[in-house]
Amino acid sequence: MKPAISFRSRELALACIGAAVALSGCDGSAASSGSTSTGTGSEVQCVDDDLMVSGEFSGPGWDSATKSLVGTPKPSYVVATTLIFLKPDADDTFYKVSGKAIGAASAAPGFVGMMVGTSAKCHSARTLTVWESADAMLDFVMTPEHSACIDAADEVSTTATLTDWTAKPADLPPTFEEARTHLDGVSPLY
């Protein structure tokens, strides 16, 4: 039986998915239950017009050569996006804590693929992950590797904003422009 996850836990889980995935060549962080922001709140106003995308969308469920899903497409997929702001001088700690979570995400059942980007100007990371289902995404969130990411949130980040949506196969892979649209109006978690 799967553990029940409250809406608040689901939000935090999505933030930490973003943090874990951000490590694949970028930086970022995550939220934890009861965490408090050490930021000024102005971070979320920063426009990351210098966003550097680390490679193309890729993962075990995505064929990069044909730019299509591997196997028979599902009717829909879950797309999660996170915008994460790092504390000053927290990059090394973030990379150390999140490294194992990247491997866990890549090997997780139902994980399709990801793309990350960073902004030096905003000291932030944006992530996009695609999952076959919300259950697959939440199963990953409950792994020990991902839990370690959650535990380090207060140490490495000031705030995070996230959301998720359902996408049809024809709408994959998602883009950061699409992610920005979905994040418009979403309040930071902490």
Buried (B, 14 or more C-beta within 10 A) or exposed (E): EEEEBEEEBBBBBBBBBBBBBBBBEBBBBBBBEEBEBEBEEEBBEBEBEEBEBBEEBBBBBBBEEEEEBEEEBBEBBBBBBBBBBBBEEBBEBBBEBBBBBBEBBBEBEBBBBBBBBBBEEBBBBBBBBBBBBBEBBBBBBEBEBBBBBBEBBBBBBBBBBBBBBEBEEEBBBBEBEBBBEBBEEBEBBB
